[in-house]
Amino acid sequence: MSTTERRQRDRQAREKMIIGAARRIAEAEGWAAVTTRRLSDAIEYSQPVLYSHFPGGMSAVMDAVALQGFDELAEVVRASRHGTRSVRTRLARLVDGYLDFAAANPALYQAMFSHQGGLAFGVKDTPANLRAAFGEIVETIRPATDGRDVQVYAEVVWAALHGMAILTRDGRLPPAGRASRTRLLVDVLLH
């Protein structure tokens, strides 16, 4: 292995450590607790090393965490299709998987959808991670579209899921009604 390859591997490992540390701190204490000093201490590297990986500072770190989150969300959505041909089951699994993901990873979900960073949605420059996650929603709901524009249908499904996730997170929807809301949403999507 050349020196250049080793340096690149070490750099990737440090970047992964930074992202992991940011995510752990944010999930435990919220994004306000994730500072360059705190991250530097957590990864045992100086703040200049942190900035060499993320010149955009904490916003760039949150973007990197968000990209990781979109990869994970894509896996969750993809899993909703496995093992069933039933469109109803796929949709119910999509709803449950999405809501479970948002509930289990509140800081990650915040980085993905509430952070005003450099990630653009629905434009030519949308990162591949975001496109892949949305593409998984498209493929999961495609059999339910019944000739309707699958892209628009997926946007509406995503908006409904996001709304349910945020309203649940903020205590605006009672947890006891989740199963009923899931059934109703699936019924609406199938008609």
Residue frames as qw, qx, qy, qz and C-alpha x, y, z in Angstrom:
[[0.000, 0.890, 0.456, 0.000, 0.00, 0.00, 0.00],
 [0.414, 0.468, -0.024, 0.781, 1.38, 3.38, -0.97],
 [0.198, -0.210, -0.435, 0.853, 1.70, 6.30, 1.41],
 [0.290, -0.050, -0.210, -0.932, -1.00, 8.14, -0.51],
 [0.590, -0.270, -0.671, -0.359, -3.40, 5.22, -0.19],
 [0.477, -0.299, -0.679, 0.471, -2.70, 4.91, 3.54],
 [0.028, -0.118, -0.213, 0.969, -3.27, 8.64, 4.06],
 [0.441, -0.146, -0.408, -0.786, -6.52, 8.46, 2.14],
 [0.607, -0.306, -0.732, -0.048, -7.65, 5.47, 4.21],
 [0.349, -0.254, -0.545, 0.719, -6.69, 7.27, 7.43],
 [0.149, -0.001, -0.036, -0.988, -8.54, 10.38, 6.29],
 [0.554, -0.245, -0.566, -0.559, -11.68, 8.36, 5.55],
 [0.561, -0.313, -0.717, 0.272, -11.44, 6.69, 8.95],
 [0.164, -0.173, -0.358, 0.903, -11.15, 10.09, 10.69],
 [0.332, -0.101, -0.268, -0.899, -14.10, 11.42, 8.74],
 [0.610, -0.302, -0.689, -0.249, -16.15, 8.40, 9.74],
 [0.437, -0.275, -0.623, 0.587, -15.13, 8.97, 13.38],
 [0.041, 0.045, 0.110, -0.992, -16.20, 12.61, 13.19],
 [0.503, -0.191, -0.450, -0.713, -19.59, 11.73, 11.72],
 [0.623, -0.292, -0.724, 0.042, -20.11, 8.96, 14.26],
 [0.314, -0.211, -0.511, 0.772, -19.16, 11.19, 17.18],
 [0.212, -0.051, -0.071, -0.973, -21.42, 13.99, 15.97],
 [0.590, -0.245, -0.578, -0.507, -24.29, 11.60, 15.65],
 [0.561, -0.284, -0.712, 0.312, -23.76, 10.04, 19.09],
 [0.151, -0.156, -0.361, 0.907, -23.56, 13.42, 20.80],
 [0.336, -0.087, -0.244, -0.905, -26.58, 14.76, 18.92],
 [0.612, -0.291, -0.668, -0.307, -28.72, 11.72, 19.70],
 [0.520, -0.311, -0.644, 0.467, -27.77, 11.90, 23.38],
 [0.247, -0.498, -0.325, 0.765, -27.88, 15.67, 23.92],
 [0.349, 0.866, 0.316, -0.168, -29.21, 17.40, 20.80],
 [0.661, 0.543, 0.107, 0.507, -27.43, 19.24, 18.01],
 [0.110, -0.947, 0.118, -0.278, -26.69, 22.28, 20.19],
 [0.722, -0.598, 0.334, 0.096, -24.25, 20.08, 22.13],
 [0.841, 0.210, 0.278, 0.414, -22.31, 19.20, 18.98],
 [0.031, 0.967, -0.175, -0.183, -19.53, 21.76, 18.79],
 [0.659, 0.600, -0.420, 0.172, -16.14, 21.65, 17.12],
 [0.121, -0.590, 0.675, -0.426, -14.48, 21.56, 20.53],
 [0.774, -0.150, 0.474, -0.393, -16.70, 18.71, 21.68],
 [0.917, 0.389, -0.046, -0.078, -16.09, 16.77, 18.48],
 [0.391, 0.689, -0.552, 0.261, -12.35, 17.37, 18.67],
 [0.384, -0.460, 0.681, -0.421, -12.31, 16.01, 22.20],
 [0.883, 0.056, 0.324, -0.336, -14.44, 13.02, 21.21],
 [0.890, 0.445, -0.074, 0.065, -12.22, 12.00, 18.29],
 [0.690, -0.565, 0.193, 0.410, -8.97, 13.07, 19.99],
 [0.549, 0.320, 0.288, 0.716, -7.86, 15.31, 17.14],
 [0.141, -0.330, -0.144, 0.922, -7.44, 19.07, 17.04],
 [0.392, 0.699, 0.380, -0.461, -10.10, 21.43, 15.74],
 [0.218, 0.640, -0.462, -0.574, -7.99, 22.25, 12.65],
 [0.106, -0.079, 0.964, 0.231, -8.09, 18.55, 11.75],
 [0.318, 0.528, 0.729, -0.297, -11.86, 18.66, 12.06],
 [0.317, 0.781, 0.036, -0.536, -12.03, 21.70, 9.77],
 [0.004, 0.450, -0.741, -0.499, -9.70, 20.05, 7.28],
 [0.160, 0.215, 0.956, 0.122, -12.36, 17.37, 6.84],
 [0.051, 0.756, 0.650, 0.058, -15.33, 19.71, 7.05],
 [0.293, 0.101, 0.022, 0.951, -14.32, 23.22, 5.93],
 [0.292, -0.523, -0.371, -0.710, -17.97, 24.26, 6.21],
 [0.182, -0.306, 0.590, -0.725, -17.87, 23.63, 9.95],
 [0.354, 0.096, 0.817, -0.445, -20.78, 22.16, 11.85],
 [0.657, 0.448, 0.055, -0.604, -23.19, 22.68, 8.97],
 [0.525, 0.468, -0.666, -0.248, -21.03, 20.45, 6.79],
 [0.045, -0.162, 0.942, -0.289, -20.84, 17.86, 9.58],
 [0.537, 0.267, 0.542, -0.589, -24.64, 17.85, 9.84],
 [0.650, 0.500, -0.288, -0.495, -24.88, 17.45, 6.07],
 [0.313, 0.369, -0.875, -0.032, -22.56, 14.43, 6.25],
 [0.263, 0.044, 0.847, -0.459, -24.66, 12.94, 9.03],
 [0.622, 0.404, 0.202, -0.639, -27.80, 13.60, 6.97],
 [0.548, 0.463, -0.592, -0.367, -26.34, 11.83, 3.94],
 [0.087, 0.167, -0.963, 0.191, -25.61, 8.81, 6.11],
 [0.419, 0.222, 0.620, -0.625, -29.20, 8.99, 7.34],
 [0.652, 0.441, -0.149, -0.599, -30.59, 8.96, 3.82],
 [0.384, 0.326, -0.854, -0.130, -28.58, 5.82, 3.10],
 [0.083, 0.030, 0.905, -0.416, -30.11, 4.20, 6.18],
 [0.526, 0.349, 0.326, -0.704, -33.61, 5.39, 5.33],
 [0.563, 0.403, -0.528, -0.492, -33.25, 3.94, 1.84],
 [0.221, 0.146, -0.960, 0.089, -32.49, 0.57, 3.42],
 [0.288, 0.205, 0.704, -0.616, -35.53, 0.81, 5.69],
 [0.593, 0.432, 0.010, -0.680, -37.81, 1.66, 2.77],
 [0.454, 0.366, -0.752, -0.306, -36.28, -1.05, 0.57],
 [0.004, 0.056, -0.956, 0.288, -36.89, -3.61, 3.33],
 [0.503, 0.236, 0.418, -0.719, -40.61, -2.77, 3.31],
 [0.669, 0.390, -0.345, -0.530, -40.92, -4.46, -0.09],
 [0.227, 0.346, -0.910, -0.011, -39.19, -7.71, 0.78],
 [0.046, 0.053, 0.967, -0.247, -41.12, -10.90, 1.28],
 [0.351, 0.531, 0.639, -0.431, -44.52, -9.71, 0.11],
 [0.176, 0.270, 0.607, 0.727, -46.38, -9.04, -3.09],
 [0.112, -0.773, -0.621, 0.067, -49.26, -7.43, -1.24],
 [0.202, 0.580, 0.060, 0.787, -49.41, -3.72, -2.00],
 [0.523, -0.763, -0.137, -0.354, -51.30, -3.11, 1.24],
 [0.850, -0.427, -0.062, 0.302, -48.59, -4.87, 3.25],
 [0.607, 0.258, 0.034, 0.750, -45.83, -2.98, 1.45],
 [0.047, -0.703, -0.092, -0.704, -47.48, 0.35, 2.17],
 [0.687, -0.701, -0.103, -0.160, -48.12, -0.51, 5.82],
 [0.843, -0.214, -0.024, 0.494, -44.50, -1.61, 6.21],
 [0.393, 0.489, 0.061, 0.777, -43.36, 1.60, 4.53],
 [0.323, -0.783, -0.078, -0.526, -45.38, 3.72, 6.95],
 [0.813, -0.580, -0.033, 0.035, -44.26, 1.76, 10.00],
 [0.810, 0.029, 0.003, 0.586, -40.63, 1.56, 8.91],
 [0.247, 0.613, 0.041, 0.749, -40.44, 5.26, 8.15],
 [0.452, -0.771, -0.025, -0.448, -42.08, 6.29, 11.42],
 [0.888, -0.409, -0.038, 0.207, -39.95, 3.85, 13.42],
 [0.674, 0.263, -0.014, 0.690, -36.82, 5.23, 11.76],
 [0.006, 0.706, 0.009, 0.708, -37.77, 8.83, 12.57],
 [0.663, -0.693, -0.030, -0.280, -38.65, 7.95, 16.18],
 [0.916, -0.253, -0.022, 0.311, -35.50, 5.90, 16.78],
 [0.608, 0.049, 0.106, 0.786, -33.18, 8.55, 15.33],
 [0.029, 0.914, 0.375, -0.150, -34.56, 11.99, 16.23],
 [0.223, -0.764, 0.257, 0.548, -31.30, 13.92, 15.85],
 [0.367, -0.050, 0.735, 0.568, -30.48, 12.13, 12.62],
 [0.227, 0.668, 0.684, 0.186, -33.96, 12.85, 11.29],
 [0.072, -0.920, -0.137, 0.359, -33.54, 16.49, 12.27],
 [0.298, -0.514, 0.499, 0.631, -30.25, 16.69, 10.38],
 [0.339, 0.219, 0.801, 0.442, -31.90, 15.10, 7.36],
 [0.076, 0.657, 0.661, 0.353, -34.99, 17.29, 7.18],
 [0.218, -0.922, -0.303, 0.106, -34.80, 20.33, 9.44],
 [0.516, -0.498, 0.197, 0.669, -31.20, 21.47, 9.07],
 [0.440, 0.881, 0.079, -0.152, -30.80, 24.32, 6.61],
 [0.555, -0.470, 0.498, 0.473, -27.51, 23.06, 5.24],
 [0.124, 0.529, -0.530, -0.651, -26.17, 22.55, 1.79],
 [0.262, 0.125, 0.940, 0.177, -28.29, 19.58, 0.74],
 [0.400, 0.223, -0.169, -0.873, -30.73, 20.41, -2.02],
 [0.477, 0.245, 0.828, -0.161, -33.88, 18.40, -2.67],
 [0.526, 0.651, 0.538, -0.101, -35.60, 18.00, -6.00],
 [0.249, 0.888, -0.227, -0.313, -33.01, 19.79, -8.11],
 [0.774, 0.532, -0.341, 0.049, -30.34, 18.74, -10.56],
 [0.253, 0.569, -0.653, 0.431, -27.67, 18.83, -7.84],
 [0.798, -0.431, 0.152, -0.393, -29.57, 16.68, -5.35],
 [0.132, -0.529, 0.837, -0.045, -27.05, 14.26, -3.82],
 [0.517, 0.093, -0.800, -0.291, -27.30, 10.62, -4.86],
 [0.099, -0.090, -0.876, 0.463, -28.11, 9.56, -1.28],
 [0.367, 0.297, 0.347, -0.810, -31.27, 11.68, -1.27],
 [0.566, 0.289, -0.453, -0.626, -32.26, 10.51, -4.74],
 [0.360, 0.082, -0.929, -0.011, -31.77, 6.89, -3.69],
 [0.101, 0.200, 0.767, -0.601, -33.96, 7.24, -0.60],
 [0.496, 0.372, 0.096, -0.778, -36.70, 8.92, -2.60],
 [0.482, 0.292, -0.698, -0.442, -36.28, 6.31, -5.33],
 [0.128, -0.041, -0.968, 0.213, -36.96, 3.58, -2.79],
 [0.343, 0.356, 0.508, -0.706, -40.21, 5.30, -1.83],
 [0.508, 0.405, -0.337, -0.681, -41.11, 5.49, -5.53],
 [0.392, 0.180, -0.878, -0.206, -40.46, 1.79, -6.04],
 [0.039, 0.137, 0.883, -0.447, -42.35, 0.82, -2.91],
 [0.378, 0.455, 0.433, -0.680, -45.49, 2.75, -3.80],
 [0.168, 0.266, -0.621, -0.718, -45.37, 2.21, -7.58],
 [0.106, -0.234, -0.943, -0.213, -47.88, -0.70, -7.54],
 [0.000, -0.595, -0.665, 0.451, -50.40, 1.50, -5.71],
 [0.013, -0.362, 0.120, 0.924, -50.32, 4.41, -8.15],
 [0.454, 0.521, 0.718, -0.085, -52.85, 2.92, -10.56],
 [0.463, 0.610, 0.416, 0.490, -51.76, 4.99, -13.54],
 [0.144, -0.985, -0.082, 0.044, -51.16, 8.19, -11.58],
 [0.389, 0.765, -0.384, 0.340, -47.89, 10.10, -11.78],
 [0.850, -0.261, -0.376, 0.262, -45.64, 7.98, -9.56],
 [0.421, 0.239, -0.268, 0.833, -43.29, 10.87, -8.83],
 [0.302, -0.455, 0.032, -0.837, -46.06, 13.13, -7.54],
 [0.828, -0.381, -0.332, -0.244, -47.68, 10.22, -5.71],
 [0.761, -0.075, -0.405, 0.501, -44.36, 9.49, -3.96],
 [0.145, 0.346, -0.212, 0.902, -43.98, 13.16, -3.02],
 [0.568, -0.473, -0.096, -0.666, -47.42, 13.14, -1.41],
 [0.888, -0.268, -0.370, 0.057, -46.66, 9.88, 0.42],
 [0.584, 0.118, -0.360, 0.718, -43.36, 11.28, 1.64],
 [0.128, -0.440, 0.106, -0.883, -45.04, 14.49, 2.79],
 [0.754, -0.451, -0.215, -0.426, -47.66, 12.49, 4.70],
 [0.859, -0.152, -0.376, 0.314, -45.00, 10.32, 6.34],
 [0.377, 0.256, -0.283, 0.844, -42.87, 13.32, 7.23],
 [0.366, -0.501, -0.016, -0.784, -45.87, 15.13, 8.68],
 [0.857, -0.398, -0.275, -0.180, -46.81, 12.12, 10.78],
 [0.757, 0.010, -0.369, 0.539, -43.21, 11.74, 11.98],
 [0.168, 0.338, -0.218, 0.900, -42.86, 15.39, 12.99],
 [0.536, -0.485, -0.090, -0.685, -46.29, 15.64, 14.60],
 [0.888, -0.305, -0.342, 0.029, -45.64, 12.45, 16.55],
 [0.616, 0.130, -0.350, 0.694, -42.18, 13.62, 17.61],
 [0.000, 0.333, -0.166, 0.928, -43.58, 16.92, 18.82],
 [0.042, 0.226, 0.822, -0.522, -46.36, 15.25, 20.81],
 [0.394, 0.183, -0.078, -0.897, -49.12, 16.53, 18.54],
 [0.752, 0.018, -0.497, -0.432, -50.35, 13.04, 17.63],
 [0.691, -0.452, 0.461, -0.325, -51.08, 10.53, 20.39],
 [0.026, 0.408, -0.900, -0.151, -48.94, 7.40, 20.10],
 [0.476, 0.143, 0.814, -0.299, -51.95, 5.19, 20.80],
 [0.624, 0.614, 0.236, -0.421, -53.52, 6.18, 17.48],
 [0.034, -0.571, 0.660, 0.487, -50.60, 5.21, 15.28],
 [0.304, 0.086, 0.929, 0.194, -52.00, 1.89, 14.07],
 [0.356, 0.708, 0.566, -0.227, -55.30, 3.54, 13.15],
 [0.162, 0.835, -0.192, -0.489, -53.51, 6.35, 11.32],
 [0.181, -0.358, 0.818, 0.411, -51.38, 3.82, 9.45],
 [0.363, 0.361, 0.857, 0.057, -54.46, 1.85, 8.34],
 [0.295, 0.833, 0.324, -0.337, -56.23, 5.02, 7.26],
 [0.033, 0.734, -0.441, -0.516, -53.22, 6.30, 5.31],
 [0.243, -0.121, 0.903, 0.334, -52.83, 2.96, 3.55],
 [0.363, 0.578, 0.723, -0.108, -56.56, 2.93, 2.73],
 [0.220, 0.869, 0.038, -0.442, -56.32, 6.44, 1.29],
 [0.082, -0.582, 0.652, 0.479, -53.26, 5.52, -0.75],
 [0.283, 0.064, 0.930, 0.226, -55.00, 2.50, -2.22],
 [0.309, 0.680, 0.657, -0.100, -58.08, 4.41, -3.38]]
